[in-house]
Amino acid sequence: MPRPPVTPDVFSAIGHPRRRAIMTALAGEGRKVSELVDAVGVSQPTVSEHLAALRSVGLVTCTKRGRERMYRLDTRPLRDITEWISTLEVFWDERIERLGQTLASIDTEEEQ
């Protein structure tokens, strides 16, 4: 079985529902923390905590505009995950196909 090419930290980061909500809110455009607070519906310290976790694994970037910070989603770490999942899909697709062939041959034998 292939090993994941990404660190478990990325999996942990996307495993939390609030972090996924923040990622969804950032998917279209950059946002300020206050906008994320409104979009996700949690306190500013909670959003900041989750942003720090997402930034630590490279899923979110931050740029300063004057006194404000704009956060953006960076999907590059997710590409490794999707590639890894694709290898698993191929493995399971082949297994399911073989199972289907085996079941079809059993049905054919029973009909005869």
C-alpha positions in Angstrom: 0.0 0.0 0.0 1.5 3.4 -1.0 2.4 5.7 1.9 1.0 9.2 1.9 3.4 11.8 0.4 2.1 14.4 2.8 2.7 14.8 6.5 -0.1 13.8 8.9 -0.3 17.5 9.9 -2.1 18.3 6.6 -4.6 15.6 7.3 -5.1 16.9 10.9 -5.5 20.4 9.6 -8.3 19.5 7.2 -9.8 17.1 9.7 -11.4 19.8 11.8 -14.8 21.0 10.6 -14.2 24.7 11.5 -10.9 24.6 9.5 -12.7 23.2 6.5 -15.3 26.0 6.9 -12.5 28.6 6.9 -11.0 26.9 3.9 -14.3 27.0 2.1 -14.7 30.7 3.0 -11.3 31.4 1.6 -11.8 29.4 -1.6 -13.1 32.3 -3.6 -11.0 35.2 -2.5 -8.8 36.6 0.2 -10.5 37.7 3.4 -9.8 39.5 6.6 -10.2 37.8 10.0 -13.3 39.8 10.7 -14.9 38.5 7.5 -14.0 35.0 8.4 -15.5 35.4 11.8 -18.8 36.4 10.1 -18.6 33.6 7.5 -17.8 30.8 10.0 -19.8 32.1 13.0 -17.2 31.7 15.7 -15.1 34.2 17.8 -12.1 36.0 16.5 -9.6 34.2 18.7 -11.0 30.8 17.5 -10.7 31.9 13.9 -7.1 33.1 14.5 -6.2 29.8 16.2 -7.5 27.8 13.2 -5.8 30.1 10.8 -2.5 29.5 12.6 -3.0 25.8 12.3 -3.8 26.1 8.5 -0.8 28.4 8.0 1.6 26.1 9.8 0.9 23.4 7.1 0.9 25.8 4.2 -2.8 25.7 3.5 -3.3 29.4 4.1 -1.1 32.4 3.3 -1.2 35.9 4.8 -0.4 39.2 3.3 -0.4 42.6 5.1 -2.2 45.5 3.6 -1.6 48.5 5.8 -3.0 47.5 9.2 -5.0 44.6 7.8 -4.0 41.1 7.1 -5.6 39.2 4.1 -5.7 35.5 4.3 -5.9 33.3 1.2 -6.2 29.6 0.6 -3.2 27.8 -0.9 -4.4 24.4 -2.3 -0.9 23.0 -3.2 -0.7 20.8 -0.1 -4.1 19.4 -1.0 -2.8 18.2 -4.4 -0.5 15.7 -2.7 -3.6 14.3 -0.8 -5.7 14.1 -4.0 -2.8 12.3 -5.8 -2.5 9.8 -2.9 -6.3 9.2 -2.8 -6.2 8.6 -6.6 -3.7 5.8 -6.1 -6.1 4.2 -3.6 -9.0 4.7 -6.0 -7.1 2.8 -8.7 -6.3 0.0 -6.2 -10.0 -0.4 -5.1 -11.4 0.0 -8.6 -9.2 -3.0 -9.7 -10.3 -5.0 -6.7 -14.0 -4.3 -7.2 -13.7 -5.1 -10.9 -12.1 -8.5 -10.1 -14.8 -9.1 -7.5 -17.5 -8.4 -10.0 -15.9 -10.8 -12.5 -15.7 -13.5 -9.8 -19.4 -13.0 -8.9 -20.4 -13.1 -12.5 -18.6 -16.4 -13.1 -20.2 -17.8 -10.0 -23.6 -16.8 -11.3 -22.8 -18.3 -14.7 -21.8 -21.6 -13.0 -25.0 -21.7 -10.9 -27.1 -21.2 -14.0 -25.6 -24.1 -15.8 
